[in-house]
Every structure is written in C-alpha cells, then in structure tokens.
Amino acid sequence: MLIGVPKEIKNHEYRAGLTPESVREFVDHGHQVVIETQLGAGIGATDDIYREAGAEVVNTAAEVFKRGEMIIKVKEPQPDECRMLREDQLLFTYLHLAPDLQQTQLLIESGVTAIAYETVTDALGTLPLLAPMSEVAGRLAVQAGAHNLEKANQGRGVLLGGVTGVAPARVVVIGGGVVGNNSAFVAAGMGANVTILDRSNDRLRELDVQYGG
C-alpha cells in the first residue's frame, strides 16, 4: 500500500501523522510511504531523517493526497484537505465528527472510507488510540491551570504546592477517568490538595487505593 502523510495545517498543531520510526515499520512490512516536506518540523524530525527511514519526500500536500492510497493524519482534515480526498482512499486520523457538520458533509461527498482513531477499540473494548491523548489532556490541564493562576497572567497568585507557612491550593477534578486521573496525578505531584469527584463508587475505590486516600 502507498501511504501518504501530509503536514498538519490546523492552527497550533505540531504533531506528525507518522514518526520516522513508524515510517520504518511500514517500509519494513513492504509498504511505500510518501510524506510532505517539513512533516516533522514540529517534532524535531527533518526530511533527511524521514528519508533515512525509507520515506519519499514531496513538496506539496496535493501530491501526497493524489498518490496516497491511505492518508494518515493527526487532526481532522480541514476543508481544503477534505476536497482532495476521494472514493478509493482510506483516511486514518482523529475525526471528532459530532460538533463538525461541515467536515462530516465534505467527507461524505468525497466518498472516502474514514476511520477515526477515537473510535478504534481493542479486544477489551477500550480505546487504545484515544487514551494517550486523554493522558496528555489531563496532565496538560493542570499545567495550564497553574500557569493561569500566576499573578503575571491575571491569576490570583496561587502556587499549587504552597510554600512554608502557606497552604497548598485546593484542586477539584471532575471525573475520575483517564483525563481526570492524569490531572489528579499531576496536581498531587505538584503538592496540591486534590479532590476527585466521580459518579462511580467502584472508580472512586480504585482511585482511593491508587492515591492512598
């Protein structure tokens, strides 16, 4: 299969659909990989690193979409990308269609077979491709919250972990799933006083054991 990987164009999206290591795996299994130049700029991977992994580097996203039998991305395709998709292609990326009517309509019109990372389940019924992103979201949430509590950022001047003579901040995490658990993990690690709210008593018991009360 010829796999095409365009550079992400959504604002502030720096990830790449395939790392050089992933390219090597595809090539070692007999596939061809075509990537757009500067695909890995946001992750510190140059075009030469991708070439060494076995990828062919081309100058435009249009060529990637034209040649690729499967298109691999990170974020949902933007309108201009949707219009380059066609019926004989596979699209593999995060889609998050529920709030995005325009994307949904454009994908239907293209005829592409689209597989959303966030709906892929394993044998246990879990979501292995969504879970890592939920971990990132949970850990980053506390980092962002701490940043915005700083006085210089118009916050209240609260330090999550407190200092000698000053009590730590109180952090409430709503929901004890993957995102919430990772938020609690970081907040507790920063020394905050953390409370987790969840509807499931079983989940709360698991968290109580995990964090020692």
C-alpha positions in Angstrom: 0.0 0.0 0.0 1.2 3.6 -0.7 0.7 5.6 2.5 0.6 9.4 2.3 1.2 11.7 5.2 0.6 15.4 4.7 1.9 18.1 7.1 -0.8 19.2 9.6 -2.3 22.6 8.7 -4.6 23.2 11.6 -3.6 26.2 13.8 -1.1 25.3 16.5 -1.0 21.6 15.5 2.6 20.5 15.7 2.3 16.7 15.7 3.1 14.4 12.7 0.9 11.6 11.4 3.9 9.3 11.4 7.1 9.5 13.3 10.3 8.3 11.4 10.1 5.1 13.5 6.6 4.4 12.3 7.7 5.0 8.7 10.4 2.4 9.1 7.8 -0.1 10.4 5.6 0.4 7.3 8.6 0.2 4.9 9.9 -2.9 6.6 6.5 -4.5 6.1 6.6 -3.8 2.4 4.6 -0.6 2.1 5.6 2.7 0.5 5.4 6.0 2.4 5.2 9.4 0.8 5.3 12.5 3.1 5.0 16.2 2.6 8.2 18.2 3.2 8.6 19.6 6.7 6.2 17.0 8.1 8.3 16.5 11.2 9.3 20.2 11.8 7.2 20.3 14.9 8.7 17.2 16.4 12.3 17.8 15.6 12.5 15.3 12.7 14.0 16.6 9.5 13.2 15.5 6.0 16.5 13.6 5.9 15.6 11.6 8.9 12.4 10.6 7.2 14.3 9.7 4.1 16.7 7.5 6.1 13.6 5.7 7.5 12.5 5.0 3.9 10.0 7.7 3.1 9.8 9.6 -0.1 9.6 13.4 0.5 7.5 15.5 -1.9 6.9 19.3 -2.0 3.1 19.6 -1.7 0.2 18.1 0.2 -1.7 17.9 -3.1 0.8 15.3 -4.3 0.5 13.3 -1.1 -3.3 13.2 -1.4 -3.1 12.4 -5.1 -0.8 9.5 -4.7 -1.7 8.1 -1.4 -4.0 5.0 -1.1 -4.2 5.6 2.7 -3.9 9.1 4.1 -2.6 9.2 7.7 -3.0 12.4 9.7 -3.4 13.6 13.3 -6.1 16.2 13.3 -9.4 16.1 11.4 -9.0 17.1 7.8 -9.6 20.8 7.1 -12.0 21.8 4.3 -9.3 22.1 1.7 -7.9 18.6 2.6 -11.4 17.1 2.5 -11.8 18.3 -1.0 -8.6 16.4 -2.0 -9.9 13.0 -0.7 -11.6 10.5 -3.0 -13.6 7.4 -3.0 -10.8 4.9 -3.5 -8.8 6.1 -0.4 -8.7 5.3 3.3 -8.3 8.2 5.8 -6.9 7.4 9.2 -7.0 10.2 11.7 -8.8 11.8 14.6 -12.2 13.0 13.3 -14.4 14.1 16.2 -17.4 14.5 13.9 -20.1 15.3 16.4 -19.6 19.1 16.5 -18.3 19.4 12.9 -21.2 19.3 10.4 -19.1 20.8 7.6 -16.4 18.1 7.9 -19.0 15.4 8.0 -20.6 16.6 4.9 -17.4 17.0 3.0 -16.2 13.5 3.9 -19.5 12.0 2.8 -19.2 13.9 -0.5 -15.7 12.7 -1.1 -16.7 9.0 -0.7 -13.5 8.3 1.3 -13.5 5.5 3.8 -12.7 7.3 7.1 -11.5 5.6 10.2 -11.5 7.7 13.4 -8.7 7.0 15.9 -11.1 7.8 18.7 -13.5 5.0 17.8 -11.0 2.2 17.4 -11.5 -0.4 20.1 -9.3 -3.3 21.2 -10.3 -6.8 22.3 -11.2 -5.5 25.8 -13.5 -2.8 24.5 -11.1 0.0 25.4 -9.9 2.9 23.2 -6.1 2.5 22.8 -5.7 5.3 20.4 -7.7 7.8 22.4 -6.3 7.0 25.8 -2.8 8.6 25.2 -4.4 11.8 24.0 -6.6 11.8 27.1 -3.5 11.4 29.3 -1.9 14.4 27.6 -5.0 16.4 28.1 -5.2 15.5 31.8 -1.6 16.3 32.5 -1.6 19.5 30.5 -4.8 20.8 32.1 -3.1 21.2 35.5 0.0 22.7 33.9 -2.2 25.2 32.1 -4.2 25.9 35.2 -1.1 26.6 37.3 0.2 28.9 34.6 -3.0 30.9 34.6 -3.1 31.2 38.4 0.1 33.2 38.3 -0.4 36.9 39.1 1.5 37.9 35.9 -1.2 36.1 33.9 -4.0 37.9 35.7 -4.4 35.0 38.1 -4.9 35.0 41.9 -1.2 34.4 42.6 -1.8 30.9 43.9 1.0 28.4 44.0 -0.4 24.9 43.7 2.1 23.3 46.1 2.1 26.2 48.5 5.3 27.1 50.5 6.3 27.1 54.1 3.6 28.7 56.1 1.2 28.9 53.1 -1.3 26.1 52.5 -1.3 24.3 49.1 -4.0 25.1 46.6 -7.2 23.1 46.6 -7.8 21.4 43.2 -11.1 19.7 42.3 -11.1 17.2 39.5 -14.5 16.4 38.0 -14.5 12.8 36.7 -12.0 10.1 37.5 -11.5 8.7 34.0 -8.3 8.8 32.1 -8.2 12.6 31.8 -9.3 13.2 35.4 -6.9 10.6 36.8 -3.9 12.2 35.0 -5.0 15.6 36.1 -5.1 14.4 39.7 -1.7 12.7 39.3 0.0 16.0 38.2 -1.8 18.2 40.7 -0.9 15.8 43.6 2.6 15.7 42.3 2.8 19.5 42.5 1.7 19.3 46.1 -1.9 20.5 45.8 -4.7 19.3 47.9 -6.7 17.2 45.4 -10.4 16.1 45.5 -11.8 13.8 42.8 -15.5 13.7 42.0 -17.0 10.8 40.2 -20.4 9.1 40.0 -18.9 5.6 40.1 -18.2 4.3 43.6 -16.1 1.5 42.1 -14.0 4.0 40.3 -13.6 6.1 43.5 -12.5 3.0 45.3 -9.8 2.3 42.7 -8.6 5.9 42.9 -8.6 5.8 46.7 -6.3 2.8 46.6 -4.1 4.3 43.9 -3.6 7.5 45.8 -3.6 6.1 49.3 -6.7 8.0 50.3 
